[in-house]
Amino acid sequence: MSNRFDEVAESSRTSVQAGGGTPAPTGSRIPVNSGSPTPVNIGEIARLAGVSRSTVSYALSGKRPISERTRLRIQQVIDEHGFQPNASARALAHGRTQTIGVVFPPAGRRYTDMQLDFLSAVIDAAAAHDHDVLLSRSGEGWDEAFDRLVGQRRVDGAILMEIRVQDSRVDRLLGTGFPFVTMGRTADPDALSWVDMDWTELTARCVRHLAELGHRRLALVNRPRELFAVGYEAAHRAVDGFRVAVDELGLTGEIHHCGDDAASGEAVVQELLDHDPLTTGLVVLNEAALVGLYRGLDRAGLSVPGDVSVTGVVGARWAETVTPMMTGFDNSSDVMGRLAVDLLLARLEGSSTAKPRQHLLTPELTVRASTGPAQTRS
């Protein structure tokens, strides 16, 4: 099911009568002083400006040249009567809907606060370019919701979220010519335009940061097992970075999957301590579980960073919500949303054969208060 954000209101036809209901004479219009312009349609603009409907259409779309005198006369009528073309008319005139789609299947029954942050960033970035956003919860494959969005051309292009290493949505769209960008990378990303965090490198840097502080026994708190099982690319790349860094540095490391909620964060603490009670460093990729993870450590009688140091890749506002604030690599939904919209609009304006563009983000470590020297714990 699709939900429209910032939907453009359609202009309405208003018939004007004179003298309390007497129809206006043919060929004339009685001005009405209602305090604001009365909306009109293209036919009425053509009549008032003394031109054809097609000339008005050309003036609005710019598809054919018209004289400056005629254009100014049409513009004067538009200004006086408050004409606003509706979405369907704009699409016919310009071949564009001025709407972009976001295909964003939630991992669970609802969007997390972090996912809503990203959607808000996309909407703001699109609005800055006079575009609306149509959201689809469509999941893997080519379901009915995805077909309505893409097959029926309800949008000019789309941003695909929750990308998988092997993603059938991407495979299908590559053969259609439909403009799209991805938030994340498939196994073969060179032919695509995308924005992504360098999950492999950033996770490895988290491991190195903890190792420099003397931590030898680490755990990765990853995204939900269900997402990992279907090939969610960020979860897979994070595991790759964690394993490589742990092996290179001769550390002990365990990987734990965690649901996108605080309760799961509490539960994963007990799980990882059951597996290795001497764990002193955590790398967190699941910001939705971060508050619960801190709570679980507190209930286990472990302080941050006195007993356990915590770092990871999460949004800054979530890293700063917990106490002590979390040291990590900030995942900026504002930056990623803006870059994704910019990439998509560039594709819409450019040639279909233009070389794809990519943004691989590697933010710097923001040191806060959640990591410190490893303490011996028995």
LOTORLUM-196259 format. One line per field, with one value per residue (C-alpha): x negated, y, z negated; residue in three letters. Coordinates in steps of 0.05 Angstrom, whole numbers, plus 5000, padded with zeros to 4 digits. Each point is the difference from the previous one (the first is absolute). Example, Ala and Ser with C-alpha at 12.3 -4.5 7.8 and 13.67 -1.06 7.14 Angstrom:
<pts>
xx <- c(4754/4973)
yy <- c(4910/5069)
zz <- c(4844/5013)
rest <- c(ala/ser)
</pts>
This chain:
<pts>
xx <- c(5000/4974/5009/4991/4962/5009/5054/5012/5071/5037/5030/5075/5045/5043/5059/5012/5070/5024/5059/5013/5003/5012/4949/4948/5008/4963/4929/4997/4978/5026/4944/5015/4968/4993/4935/4959/4993/5051/4965/5010/4981/4960/5062/5022/4929/5000/5067/4980/4933/5031/4956/5009/4995/4937/4966/5013/4972/4937/4992/5004/4956/4950/5002/5011/4980/5054/4994/4980/5063/5045/4961/5008/5075/5009/4957/5042/5064/4967/4977/5068/5040/4954/4992/4962/4992/5019/4953/5030/4998/4927/4983/5033/4968/4930/4997/4984/5041/4951/5004/4947/5013/4967/5004/4987/5023/4996/4961/5057/5072/4984/4945/4948/4987/4935/5035/5050/4942/4975/5069/5006/4932/5022/5065/4963/4949/5054/5041/4939/5004/5077/5011/5048/4986/5041/4983/5008/4989/4989/4952/4958/5019/5052/5064/5063/4979/4933/5036/5048/4942/4954/5041/5055/4949/5030/4932/4943/4948/4988/4952/4995/4986/4978/4957/4979/4936/5042/5061/5054/5030/4935/4994/5070/4992/4934/5037/5056/4965/5037/4955/4981/4945/4985/4986/4948/4961/5013/4944/4989/5011/4959/5060/5042/5005/5000/4985/4971/4959/4935/5025/4941/4947/5039/5012/4926/4982/5045/4961/4934/5022/5017/4936/4959/5033/4977/5065/4990/5069/5052/5071/5037/5073/5028/5069/5056/4986/5059/4967/4933/5033/5030/4934/5007/4935/4980/5006/4957/4946/4996/4988/4945/4965/5006/4972/4941/4980/5007/4957/4947/4992/5003/5062/5059/5066/5072/5057/5071/5062/5049/5071/5015/5027/4977/5025/4957/4941/5009/5006/4938/4957/5020/4987/4930/4980/5024/4955/4940/5006/4932/5022/4975/5015/5063/5008/5072/5033/5071/5018/5072/4976/4948/5041/5019/4928/4977/5057/4980/4928/5024/5044/4941/4961/4953/4982/4984/4942/4972/5017/5022/4983/5053/4988/5032/5033/5065/5034/4971/5066/5005/4928/5013/5065/4966/4958/4941/5005/4975/4933/5009/5006/5062/5050/5033/5070/5002/4938/5020/5070/4976/4948/5050/5050/4945/4977/5070/5017/4934/5020/5067/4968/4943/4992/5023/4930/4964/4948/5028/4977/4986/4987/4964/4999/4945/5012/4946/5003/5036/4970/5051/5001/5017/4931/4940/4942/5016/5006/4984/5064/5005)
yy <- c(5000/5069/5063/5070/5052/5075/4985/5055/5026/5001/5066/5000/5028/5059/5025/5075/5029/5072/5032/4946/4941/5030/4968/5047/5020/4957/5023/5042/4987/5037/5013/4977/5037/4943/5022/4949/4980/4949/4937/4989/4946/5002/5010/5062/5029/4991/5036/5057/5009/4994/4941/4926/4946/4972/5069/5001/4930/5020/5061/4956/4943/5040/4945/5048/5074/5053/5075/5039/5043/4938/4968/5063/5004/4928/5011/5061/4958/4945/5051/5033/4935/4955/4943/4939/4939/4935/4941/4963/5061/5013/4928/5005/5067/4984/4924/5003/4990/5041/4941/4951/4932/4970/4924/4986/4933/5004/4945/4987/5021/5074/5048/5015/5071/4998/4979/5056/5048/4979/5007/5070/5017/4975/5040/5063/4991/4987/5059/5045/4981/5007/4925/4957/4931/4937/4945/4926/4946/4950/4944/4952/4984/5031/5002/5039/5062/5002/4992/5057/5045/4984/4965/5052/5057/5033/5030/5026/4958/4962/4991/4926/4987/4939/4975/4927/4971/4965/5044/4979/5071/5027/4944/5014/5076/4996/4973/5051/5067/5026/5050/4978/5004/4954/5013/4945/4956/4933/4950/5032/5075/5031/5007/5036/5069/4993/5029/4956/4999/4960/4950/4953/5054/5036/4935/4982/5069/4989/4936/5036/5056/4949/4962/5063/5007/4930/4962/4928/4968/5034/4990/5028/5018/4997/5010/4948/4928/5003/5058/4964/4936/5035/5034/5070/5030/5044/4942/4956/5052/5016/4926/4999/5060/4974/4931/5027/5050/4950/4949/5050/5025/4931/5016/4959/5022/4975/5022/5009/5020/5046/5024/5073/5018/5014/4934/4962/5043/4978/4928/5000/5022/4938/4958/5026/4996/4928/4985/5039/5031/5033/5043/5072/5034/5006/5023/5020/5006/5000/5069/4981/4953/5046/5025/4929/4977/5053/4979/4927/5016/5039/4942/4953/5046/5024/5073/5036/5010/4974/4927/5000/5050/5012/5028/4991/5033/5036/5066/5057/5017/4928/4997/5063/4973/4948/5013/5001/5024/4949/5007/4979/5016/5043/4975/5064/4989/5074/4993/4933/5022/5063/4962/4948/5053/5038/4937/4983/5070/5001/4935/5029/5061/4964/4950/4928/4978/5045/4966/4980/5040/4973/5028/4955/5035/4990/5050/5014/4969/5046/4987/5009/4964/4926/4971/4995/4955/4926/4977/4929/4965/4930)
zz <- c(5000/5017/4960/5029/4961/5015/5052/5050/4998/5066/5024/5007/5054/4976/5040/4991/5000/4997/4966/4948/5047/5070/5048/5027/5073/5050/5011/4936/4929/4940/4950/4929/4942/4949/4970/5039/5073/5026/5027/5075/5049/5065/5043/4961/5002/5076/5006/4955/5035/5069/5021/5013/4946/5034/4995/4925/4995/5038/4955/4938/5025/5042/5053/5057/5007/4997/5005/4939/5006/4999/4943/4958/5014/4978/4938/4982/5002/4958/4948/4996/4994/4959/5049/4973/5047/4966/4996/5059/5045/4982/5015/5069/5016/4976/5002/4926/4936/4957/4952/4978/4969/4939/4998/4927/4970/4924/4966/4951/4992/5000/5018/4946/4977/5039/5064/4990/4993/5068/5032/4971/5030/5069/4996/4981/5055/5052/4978/5010/5073/5005/5000/4960/4971/5008/4950/5014/4948/5057/4981/5040/5072/5045/4959/5016/4961/5037/5066/4985/4982/5058/5054/5000/4997/4939/4986/5043/4965/4935/4942/4980/4926/4960/5057/5001/5027/5053/5011/5050/5000/5027/5051/5027/5003/5037/5061/5000/5009/4939/4962/4930/4948/4942/4927/4994/5048/5032/5012/5069/4989/5056/5047/4948/4969/4924/4932/4945/4937/5005/4950/5009/4986/4945/4961/5007/4973/4940/4985/5008/4953/4946/5012/4990/4932/4981/5012/5022/4994/5044/5025/5060/4989/5070/5033/4992/5021/5050/5038/5001/5025/5061/5017/4972/5026/4941/4951/5045/5013/4926/4984/5053/4969/4929/5017/5041/4946/4943/5038/5020/4928/4968/4958/4978/5031/5001/5044/4973/5037/4966/5013/5015/4931/4929/4972/5050/4979/4928/5020/5043/4941/4961/5062/5013/4927/4998/5059/4973/4931/5010/5059/4990/5066/5042/5072/5013/5068/4973/4975/4987/4945/4970/4941/4981/5007/4950/4954/5005/4982/4939/4977/5007/4953/5054/5009/5066/5012/4934/5013/5073/5055/5054/5069/5069/5060/4981/5010/4959/4966/4975/4978/4959/4970/4956/4938/5006/5072/5050/5036/5073/5074/5011/5051/5026/5027/5023/5042/5029/5016/5035/5041/5021/5024/5036/5035/5022/5025/5038/5034/5018/5031/5035/5055/4989/5022/4951/4956/4932/4939/4931/4930/4950/4933/4947/4944/4948/4931/4950/4932/4944/4934/5010/5013/4954/4981/4992/4928/4978/4980/4969)
rest <- c(met/ser/asn/arg/phe/asp/glu/val/ala/glu/ser/ser/arg/thr/ser/val/gln/ala/gly/gly/gly/thr/pro/ala/pro/thr/gly/ser/arg/ile/pro/val/asn/ser/gly/ser/pro/thr/pro/val/asn/ile/gly/glu/ile/ala/arg/leu/ala/gly/val/ser/arg/ser/thr/val/ser/tyr/ala/leu/ser/gly/lys/arg/pro/ile/ser/glu/arg/thr/arg/leu/arg/ile/gln/gln/val/ile/asp/glu/his/gly/phe/gln/pro/asn/ala/ser/ala/arg/ala/leu/ala/his/gly/arg/thr/gln/thr/ile/gly/val/val/phe/pro/pro/ala/gly/arg/arg/tyr/thr/asp/met/gln/leu/asp/phe/leu/ser/ala/val/ile/asp/ala/ala/ala/ala/his/asp/his/asp/val/leu/leu/ser/arg/ser/gly/glu/gly/trp/asp/glu/ala/phe/asp/arg/leu/val/gly/gln/arg/arg/val/asp/gly/ala/ile/leu/met/glu/ile/arg/val/gln/asp/ser/arg/val/asp/arg/leu/leu/gly/thr/gly/phe/pro/phe/val/thr/met/gly/arg/thr/ala/asp/pro/asp/ala/leu/ser/trp/val/asp/met/asp/trp/thr/glu/leu/thr/ala/arg/cys/val/arg/his/leu/ala/glu/leu/gly/his/arg/arg/leu/ala/leu/val/asn/arg/pro/arg/glu/leu/phe/ala/val/gly/tyr/glu/ala/ala/his/arg/ala/val/asp/gly/phe/arg/val/ala/val/asp/glu/leu/gly/leu/thr/gly/glu/ile/his/his/cys/gly/asp/asp/ala/ala/ser/gly/glu/ala/val/val/gln/glu/leu/leu/asp/his/asp/pro/leu/thr/thr/gly/leu/val/val/leu/asn/glu/ala/ala/leu/val/gly/leu/tyr/arg/gly/leu/asp/arg/ala/gly/leu/ser/val/pro/gly/asp/val/ser/val/thr/gly/val/val/gly/ala/arg/trp/ala/glu/thr/val/thr/pro/met/met/thr/gly/phe/asp/asn/ser/ser/asp/val/met/gly/arg/leu/ala/val/asp/leu/leu/leu/ala/arg/leu/glu/gly/ser/ser/thr/ala/lys/pro/arg/gln/his/leu/leu/thr/pro/glu/leu/thr/val/arg/ala/ser/thr/gly/pro/ala/gln/thr/arg/ser)
</pts>
